[in-house]
């Protein structure tokens, strides 16, 4: 009794797992190239915070367009909904691409791996 147990649910748990995987991956790869473990942990923390900011701090989107004047209220609602869904899907695709590109290059960016094989 008296023990404190920290439990993360949902999204926060996924973020914790992402952080752990990033740290483990960078420390492991860094050790293969002689990179300092503390430096790799610090770089993993930086990657984690950048990634989280990309995903969580997406600015709101404002769409301004001229709609046809002869639409019924139902048509206007449907058109507005479709435009909003399209914009959100575009944001999702762009974010997914950005995260994939970043994470696909993370070892080159954060370890001396790139430096080693480019010489």
MMTF fields as JSON, N, C-alpha, C and O atoms, coordinates in Angstrom:
{
  "mmtfVersion": "1.0.0",
  "mmtfProducer": "UNKNOWN",
  "numBonds": 475,
  "numAtoms": 476,
  "numGroups": 119,
  "numChains": 1,
  "numModels": 1,
  "chainsPerModel": [1],
  "groupsPerChain": [119],
  "chainIdList": ["A"],
  "bondAtomList": [4, 2, 8, 6, 12, 10, 16, 14, 20, 18, 24, 22, 28, 26, 32, 30, 36, 34, 40, 38, 44, 42, 48, 46, 52, 50, 56, 54, 60, 58, 64, 62, 68, 66, 72, 70, 76, 74, 80, 78, 84, 82, 88, 86, 92, 90, 96, 94, 100, 98, 104, 102, 108, 106, 112, 110, 116, 114, 120, 118, 124, 122, 128, 126, 132, 130, 136, 134, 140, 138, 144, 142, 148, 146, 152, 150, 156, 154, 160, 158, 164, 162, 168, 166, 172, 170, 176, 174, 180, 178, 184, 182, 188, 186, 192, 190, 196, 194, 200, 198, 204, 202, 208, 206, 212, 210, 216, 214, 220, 218, 224, 222, 228, 226, 232, 230, 236, 234, 240, 238, 244, 242, 248, 246, 252, 250, 256, 254, 260, 258, 264, 262, 268, 266, 272, 270, 276, 274, 280, 278, 284, 282, 288, 286, 292, 290, 296, 294, 300, 298, 304, 302, 308, 306, 312, 310, 316, 314, 320, 318, 324, 322, 328, 326, 332, 330, 336, 334, 340, 338, 344, 342, 348, 346, 352, 350, 356, 354, 360, 358, 364, 362, 368, 366, 372, 370, 376, 374, 380, 378, 384, 382, 388, 386, 392, 390, 396, 394, 400, 398, 404, 402, 408, 406, 412, 410, 416, 414, 420, 418, 424, 422, 428, 426, 432, 430, 436, 434, 440, 438, 444, 442, 448, 446, 452, 450, 456, 454, 460, 458, 464, 462, 468, 466, 472, 470],
  "bondOrderList": [1, 1, 1, 1, 1, 1, 1, 1, 1, 1, 1, 1, 1, 1, 1, 1, 1, 1, 1, 1, 1, 1, 1, 1, 1, 1, 1, 1, 1, 1, 1, 1, 1, 1, 1, 1, 1, 1, 1, 1, 1, 1, 1, 1, 1, 1, 1, 1, 1, 1, 1, 1, 1, 1, 1, 1, 1, 1, 1, 1, 1, 1, 1, 1, 1, 1, 1, 1, 1, 1, 1, 1, 1, 1, 1, 1, 1, 1, 1, 1, 1, 1, 1, 1, 1, 1, 1, 1, 1, 1, 1, 1, 1, 1, 1, 1, 1, 1, 1, 1, 1, 1, 1, 1, 1, 1, 1, 1, 1, 1, 1, 1, 1, 1, 1, 1, 1, 1],
  "groupList": [{"groupName": "UNK", "atomNameList": ["N", "CA", "C", "O"], "elementList": ["N", "C", "C", "O"], "formalChargeList": [0, 0, 0, 0], "bondAtomList": [1, 0, 2, 1, 3, 2], "bondOrderList": [1, 1, 2], "singleLetterCode": "X", "chemCompType": "L-PEPTIDE LINKING"}],
  "groupTypeList": [0, 0, 0, 0, 0, 0, 0, 0, 0, 0, 0, 0, 0, 0, 0, 0, 0, 0, 0, 0, 0, 0, 0, 0, 0, 0, 0, 0, 0, 0, 0, 0, 0, 0, 0, 0, 0, 0, 0, 0, 0, 0, 0, 0, 0, 0, 0, 0, 0, 0, 0, 0, 0, 0, 0, 0, 0, 0, 0, 0, 0, 0, 0, 0, 0, 0, 0, 0, 0, 0, 0, 0, 0, 0, 0, 0, 0, 0, 0, 0, 0, 0, 0, 0, 0, 0, 0, 0, 0, 0, 0, 0, 0, 0, 0, 0, 0, 0, 0, 0, 0, 0, 0, 0, 0, 0, 0, 0, 0, 0, 0, 0, 0, 0, 0, 0, 0, 0, 0],
  "groupIdList": [1, 2, 3, 4, 5, 6, 7, 8, 9, 10, 11, 12, 13, 14, 15, 16, 17, 18, 19, 20, 21, 22, 23, 24, 25, 26, 27, 28, 29, 30, 31, 32, 33, 34, 35, 36, 37, 38, 39, 40, 41, 42, 43, 44, 45, 46, 47, 48, 49, 50, 51, 52, 53, 54, 55, 56, 57, 58, 59, 60, 61, 62, 63, 64, 65, 66, 67, 68, 69, 70, 71, 72, 73, 74, 75, 76, 77, 78, 79, 80, 81, 82, 83, 84, 85, 86, 87, 88, 89, 90, 91, 92, 93, 94, 95, 96, 97, 98, 99, 100, 101, 102, 103, 104, 105, 106, 107, 108, 109, 110, 111, 112, 113, 114, 115, 116, 117, 118, 119],
  "secStructList": [7, 7, 7, 7, 7, 7, 7, 7, 7, 2, 2, 2, 2, 2, 2, 2, 2, 2, 2, 2, 2, 2, 2, 2, 2, 2, 2, 2, 2, 2, 2, 2, 6, 6, 7, 7, 2, 2, 2, 2, 2, 2, 2, 2, 2, 2, 2, 2, 2, 2, 2, 2, 2, 2, 2, 2, 7, 7, 7, 7, 7, 7, 7, 7, 7, 7, 7, 7, 6, 6, 7, 7, 2, 2, 2, 2, 2, 2, 2, 2, 2, 2, 2, 2, 2, 2, 2, 2, 2, 2, 2, 2, 2, 2, 2, 2, 2, 2, 2, 2, 2, 2, 2, 2, 6, 2, 2, 2, 2, 2, 1, 1, 2, 2, 2, 2, 2, 2, 7],
  "xCoordList": [0.826, 0.0, 0.883, 2.032, 0.338, 1.111, 1.888, 2.522, 1.856, 2.54, 1.721, 0.493, 2.401, 1.735, 1.944, 3.072, 0.86, 0.922, 0.433, -0.689, 1.284, 0.922, 0.421, 1.106, -0.755, -1.344, -1.77, -2.428, -1.384, -1.781, -2.82, -2.681, -3.848, -4.907, -4.956, -4.555, -5.452, -5.728, -4.53, -3.464, -4.728, -3.713, -2.421, -1.33, -2.539, -1.331, -0.481, 0.748, -1.127, -0.389, 0.333, 1.476, -0.319, 0.319, 1.524, 2.553, 1.396, 2.529, 3.687, 4.844, 3.39, 4.447, 5.15, 6.375, 4.39, 4.985, 5.841, 6.913, 5.369, 6.14, 7.456, 8.505, 7.402, 8.607, 9.592, 10.783, 9.092, 9.958, 10.598, 11.792, 9.818, 10.363, 11.407, 12.422, 11.158, 12.108, 13.415, 14.493, 13.322, 14.53, 15.274, 16.478, 14.572, 15.216, 15.891, 17.026, 15.18, 15.733, 16.972, 17.966, 16.93, 18.086, 19.267, 20.412, 19.009, 20.097, 20.744, 21.969, 19.926, 20.452, 21.269, 22.403, 20.701, 21.406, 22.628, 23.695, 22.472, 23.601, 24.761, 25.92, 24.454, 25.532, 26.32, 27.511, 25.67, 26.365, 27.38, 28.344, 27.154, 28.038, 28.875, 29.503, 28.878, 29.71, 29.148, 29.883, 27.856, 27.236, 26.934, 26.516, 27.15, 26.937, 25.471, 24.575, 25.228, 23.862, 23.064, 21.895, 23.67, 22.951, 22.564, 21.476, 23.45, 23.147, 21.986, 21.098, 21.992, 20.91, 19.583, 18.541, 19.612, 18.384, 17.86, 16.655, 18.756, 18.352, 17.789, 16.799, 18.409, 17.907, 16.551, 15.672, 16.373, 15.085, 13.996, 12.871, 14.326, 13.359, 12.975, 11.803, 13.957, 13.697, 12.796, 11.835, 13.106, 12.286, 10.857, 9.905, 10.712, 9.394, 8.597, 7.425, 9.222, 8.51, 8.156, 7.074, 9.045, 8.754, 7.6, 6.671, 7.655, 6.597, 5.26, 4.243, 5.258, 4.014, 3.459, 2.248, 4.346, 3.897, 3.299, 2.286, 3.92, 3.382, 1.965, 1.068, 1.776, 0.487, -0.569, -1.721, -0.197, -1.202, -1.459, -2.521, -0.522, -0.666, -0.959, -0.405, -1.826, -2.202, -3.064, -4.061, -2.679, -3.487, -4.87, -5.049, -5.83, -7.179, -7.176, -6.368, -8.084, -8.173, -9.445, -10.524, -9.296, -10.435, -10.549, -9.591, -11.7, -11.929, -12.934, -14.024, -12.544, -13.434, -13.663, -12.721, -14.911, -15.245, -16.636, -17.469, -16.864, -18.185, -19.008, -18.614, -20.138, -21.032, -22.156, -22.534, -22.683, -23.814, -24.981, -25.248, -25.657, -26.74, -28.061, -28.946, -28.203, -29.479, -29.584, -30.39, -28.791, -28.835, -29.914, -30.173, -30.53, -31.471, -30.665, -29.467, -31.295, -30.57, -29.94, -28.84, -30.626, -30.094, -28.859, -27.871, -28.924, -27.781, -26.595, -25.446, -26.89, -25.843, -25.156, -23.929, -25.952, -25.386, -24.522, -23.418, -25.027, -24.282, -22.97, -21.923, -23.027, -21.838, -20.82, -19.624, -21.275, -20.399, -19.723, -18.526, -20.49, -19.951, -18.89, -17.844, -19.145, -18.202, -16.905, -15.816, -17.023, -15.833, -14.999, -13.774, -15.667, -14.961, -14.268, -13.107, -14.963, -14.376, -13.166, -12.16, -13.261, -12.148, -10.939, -9.807, -11.172, -10.071, -9.402, -8.175, -10.204, -9.649, -8.871, -7.828, -9.369, -8.663, -7.328, -6.323, -7.313, -6.068, -5.044, -3.861, -5.505, -4.621, -4.082, -2.893, -4.952, -4.528, -3.469, -2.471, -3.683, -2.722, -1.377, -0.327, -1.409, -0.169, 0.582, 1.804, -0.138, 0.506, 1.107, 2.233, 0.363, 0.855, 2.13, 3.1, 2.124, 3.309, 4.49, 5.599, 4.261, 5.337, 5.937, 7.157, 5.087, 5.563, 6.335, 7.379, 5.844, 6.537, 7.914, 8.883, 8.002, 9.29, 10.257, 11.416, 9.772, 10.61, 11.112, 12.31, 10.204, 10.583, 11.424, 12.232, 11.247, 12.059, 13.506, 14.379, 13.77, 15.128, 15.697, 16.768, 15.006, 15.366, 16.759, 17.477, 17.154, 18.475, 19.572, 20.614, 19.33, 20.306, 20.413, 21.505, 19.299, 19.302, 19.919, 20.552, 19.734, 20.081, 21.315, 21.747, 21.88, 23.074, 24.191, 23.99, 25.353, 26.463, 26.439, 27.398, 25.372, 25.228, 25.443, 26.239, 24.757, 24.879, 26.314, 26.889, 26.878, 28.251, 29.2, 30.148, 28.942, 29.822, 29.819, 30.886, 28.665, 28.66, 28.783, 28.869, 28.794, 28.952, 30.425, 30.747, 31.31, 32.72, 33.439, 34.633],
  "yCoordList": [-1.167, 0.0, 1.246, 1.204, 2.343, 3.563, 3.744, 4.782, 2.752, 2.869, 3.714, 3.629, 4.518, 5.318, 4.618, 4.317, 4.367, 3.715, 4.71, 5.21, 4.993, 5.909, 5.093, 4.186, 5.412, 4.703, 5.739, 6.728, 5.494, 6.389, 5.669, 4.481, 6.386, 5.803, 6.464, 7.616, 5.723, 6.275, 6.886, 6.279, 8.099, 8.806, 8.993, 8.841, 9.318, 9.547, 8.283, 8.353, 7.15, 5.87, 5.654, 5.198, 5.975, 5.853, 6.782, 6.408, 7.994, 8.924, 8.389, 8.5, 7.815, 7.235, 6.101, 5.987, 5.271, 4.179, 4.722, 4.189, 5.773, 6.406, 6.939, 6.777, 7.575, 8.113, 6.992, 7.1, 5.922, 4.788, 4.173, 3.874, 3.98, 3.403, 4.313, 3.842, 5.61, 6.565, 6.542, 6.51, 6.559, 6.5, 5.196, 5.211, 4.071, 2.767, 2.685, 2.222, 3.14, 3.074, 3.921, 3.462, 5.156, 6.035, 5.59, 5.668, 5.13, 4.648, 3.416, 3.299, 2.508, 1.291, 1.597, 1.137, 2.363, 2.699, 3.558, 3.356, 4.506, 5.354, 4.557, 4.866, 3.523, 2.708, 1.969, 1.711, 1.632, 0.958, 1.872, 1.402, 3.185, 4.14, 4.936, 5.933, 4.483, 5.131, 6.433, 7.227, 6.661, 7.894, 7.755, 6.693, 8.826, 8.853, 8.589, 9.181, 7.704, 7.335, 8.534, 8.69, 9.366, 10.531, 11.488, 12.064, 11.655, 12.505, 11.911, 12.642, 10.599, 9.946, 10.068, 10.258, 9.963, 10.136, 11.569, 11.782, 12.536, 13.939, 14.186, 14.901, 13.604, 13.759, 13.078, 13.6, 11.927, 11.232, 12.075, 12.134, 12.722, 13.618, 14.752, 15.115, 15.304, 16.392, 15.912, 16.59, 14.748, 14.18, 13.981, 14.328, 13.429, 13.185, 14.474, 14.514, 15.529, 16.796, 17.436, 18.006, 17.346, 17.875, 17.098, 17.691, 15.785, 14.94, 15.243, 15.368, 15.357, 15.636, 17.011, 17.183, 17.978, 19.309, 19.292, 19.945, 18.554, 18.438, 17.881, 18.388, 16.847, 16.148, 16.917, 16.995, 17.477, 18.065, 19.556, 20.054, 20.261, 21.714, 22.178, 23.176, 21.458, 21.841, 23.099, 23.126, 24.134, 25.357, 25.124, 24.255, 25.9, 25.763, 26.258, 27.101, 25.719, 26.06, 26.868, 26.51, 27.947, 28.778, 28.716, 29.018, 28.333, 28.26, 29.339, 29.431, 30.136, 31.175, 30.905, 30.867, 30.722, 30.452, 30.995, 31.125, 31.3, 31.775, 30.558, 29.792, 30.398, 29.281, 29.773, 30.944, 28.882, 29.28, 29.795, 29.284, 30.79, 31.419, 30.649, 30.868, 29.768, 29.095, 27.75, 26.906, 27.541, 26.275, 26.303, 27.332, 25.147, 25.012, 24.912, 24.635, 25.13, 24.98, 23.585, 23.46, 22.552, 21.191, 21.038, 20.422, 21.608, 21.546, 22.336, 21.908, 23.476, 24.306, 23.561, 23.569, 22.917, 22.124, 20.986, 20.756, 20.269, 19.152, 19.629, 19.015, 20.715, 21.251, 21.732, 21.481, 22.404, 22.876, 21.699, 21.741, 20.658, 19.46, 18.79, 18.386, 18.667, 18.027, 18.837, 18.264, 20.153, 21.008, 20.852, 20.749, 20.836, 20.677, 19.321, 19.241, 18.257, 16.916, 16.834, 16.21, 17.461, 17.458, 18.189, 17.726, 19.32, 20.082, 19.272, 19.218, 18.647, 17.844, 16.642, 16.289, 16.015, 14.885, 15.347, 14.646, 16.512, 17.062, 17.31, 17.015, 17.851, 18.084, 16.754, 16.634, 15.765, 14.451, 13.841, 13.304, 13.921, 13.366, 14.087, 13.444, 15.407, 16.184, 15.882, 15.738, 15.788, 15.483, 14.089, 13.892, 13.126, 11.755, 11.693, 11.04, 12.37, 12.398, 13.035, 12.5, 14.157, 14.851, 13.972, 13.885, 13.331, 12.464, 11.279, 10.909, 10.68, 9.543, 9.942, 9.202, 11.1, 11.568, 11.829, 11.417, 12.516, 12.802, 11.511, 11.354, 10.595, 9.358, 8.448, 7.668, 8.535, 7.743, 8.197, 7.438, 9.41, 9.958, 10.178, 10.767, 9.72, 10.068, 9.574, 10.279, 8.38, 7.881, 8.683, 8.958, 9.059, 9.897, 11.271, 11.834, 11.815, 13.143, 13.16, 14.141, 12.085, 12.117, 11.307, 11.373, 10.557, 9.79, 10.163, 10.952, 9.605, 9.858, 8.872, 8.8, 8.122, 7.15, 7.808, 7.319, 8.888, 9.566, 10.005, 9.812, 10.589, 11.049, 9.873, 10.025, 8.722, 7.565, 7.029, 6.745, 6.885, 6.256, 7.237, 6.814, 8.517, 9.524, 9.849, 10.469, 9.46, 9.827, 8.896, 9.068],
  "zCoordList": [0.0, 0.0, 0.0, 0.438, -0.49, -0.532, -1.822, -2.011, -2.725, -4.0, -4.956, -4.981, -5.733, -6.752, -8.08, -8.47, -8.757, -10.062, -11.097, -11.013, -12.075, -13.148, -14.332, -14.804, -14.801, -15.927, -16.956, -16.633, -18.193, -19.283, -20.132, -20.423, -20.522, -21.319, -22.687, -22.852, -23.658, -24.978, -25.654, -25.754, -26.114, -26.897, -26.112, -26.661, -24.844, -24.042, -23.965, -23.978, -23.885, -23.853, -25.184, -25.201, -26.283, -27.6, -27.704, -28.266, -27.164, -27.185, -26.35, -26.755, -25.2, -24.367, -25.112, -25.055, -25.805, -26.575, -27.715, -28.002, -28.358, -29.426, -28.878, -29.503, -27.711, -27.096, -26.773, -27.068, -26.17, -25.821, -27.063, -27.057, -28.125, -29.36, -29.986, -30.5, -29.944, -30.51, -29.732, -30.325, -28.407, -27.574, -27.827, -28.081, -27.761, -27.96, -29.326, -29.441, -30.359, -31.704, -31.872, -32.435, -31.391, -31.547, -30.693, -31.138, -29.49, -28.638, -29.275, -29.302, -29.781, -30.403, -31.653, -31.784, -32.561, -33.791, -33.484, -34.064, -32.583, -32.21, -31.655, -31.931, -30.866, -30.283, -31.364, -31.194, -32.464, -33.569, -34.247, -34.852, -34.142, -34.799, -33.804, -34.163, -32.543, -31.537, -30.994, -30.408, -31.181, -30.682, -29.187, -28.726, -28.449, -27.012, -26.671, -27.273, -25.708, -25.326, -24.81, -25.162, -23.995, -23.472, -24.592, -24.576, -25.554, -26.694, -27.498, -27.938, -27.688, -28.441, -27.705, -28.332, -26.403, -25.616, -25.748, -25.889, -25.702, -25.854, -27.254, -27.408, -28.261, -29.627, -29.777, -30.463, -29.15, -29.198, -28.541, -29.036, -27.436, -26.788, -27.727, -27.825, -28.409, -29.354, -30.489, -30.851, -31.049, -32.128, -31.646, -32.345, -30.467, -29.89, -29.777, -30.152, -29.262, -29.085, -30.431, -30.576, -31.404, -32.741, -33.358, -33.906, -33.272, -33.821, -33.165, -33.848, -31.874, -31.142, -31.515, -31.648, -31.681, -32.08, -33.487, -33.739, -34.395, -35.754, -35.714, -36.388, -34.929, -34.896, -34.1, -34.525, -32.969, -32.078, -32.287, -31.914, -32.866, -32.964, -34.383, -34.844, -35.067, -36.423, -36.339, -35.617, -37.074, -37.031, -37.631, -38.485, -37.182, -37.736, -39.176, -39.564, -39.94, -41.352, -41.587, -41.114, -42.315, -42.689, -44.212, -44.924, -44.695, -46.133, -46.514, -45.949, -47.468, -47.968, -49.447, -50.238, -49.805, -51.201, -51.493, -50.596, -52.723, -53.126, -53.537, -54.416, -52.897, -53.201, -54.107, -54.058, -54.926, -55.777, -54.934, -53.846, -55.439, -54.69, -54.761, -53.933, -55.722, -55.924, -55.199, -55.59, -54.161, -53.426, -52.348, -51.725, -52.15, -51.041, -49.744, -49.786, -48.614, -47.344, -47.192, -46.654, -47.657, -47.573, -48.457, -48.057, -49.671, -50.576, -50.021, -50.123, -49.444, -48.846, -47.703, -47.6, -46.845, -45.751, -46.286, -45.793, -47.301, -47.878, -48.501, -48.296, -49.253, -49.9, -48.861, -49.007, -47.84, -46.77, -46.073, -45.789, -45.803, -45.139, -46.008, -45.5, -47.31, -48.225, -48.336, -48.365, -48.398, -48.468, -47.195, -47.258, -46.045, -44.777, -44.711, -44.31, -45.099, -45.088, -46.019, -45.678, -47.194, -48.146, -47.573, -47.716, -46.931, -46.329, -45.222, -45.143, -44.377, -43.289, -43.816, -43.265, -44.874, -45.475, -46.058, -45.936, -46.684, -47.215, -46.117, -46.283, -44.999, -43.857, -43.339, -43.046, -43.229, -42.743, -43.649, -43.169, -44.952, -45.909, -45.81, -45.801, -45.735, -45.643, -44.347, -44.357, -43.239, -41.962, -41.972, -41.517, -42.487, -42.544, -43.377, -42.992, -44.509, -45.364, -44.628, -44.656, -43.981, -43.265, -42.171, -42.036, -41.404, -40.318, -40.897, -40.359, -41.979, -42.587, -43.109, -42.935, -43.744, -44.257, -43.103, -43.148, -42.073, -40.909, -40.275, -40.039, -40.001, -39.317, -40.216, -39.713, -41.524, -42.451, -42.497, -42.916, -42.077, -42.101, -40.706, -40.56, -39.704, -38.341, -37.944, -37.234, -38.387, -38.012, -38.697, -38.103, -39.956, -40.66, -40.021, -39.942, -39.567, -38.962, -37.565, -37.175, -36.822, -35.402, -35.009, -33.858, -35.923, -35.582, -36.535, -37.459, -36.316, -37.232, -38.39, -39.158, -38.525, -39.613, -40.98, -41.781, -41.244, -42.53, -42.737, -43.809, -41.718, -41.79, -42.099, -42.868, -41.505, -41.678, -43.102, -43.647, -43.71, -45.024, -46.169, -47.322, -45.898, -46.955, -47.197, -48.211, -46.322, -46.488, -47.404, -47.647]
}
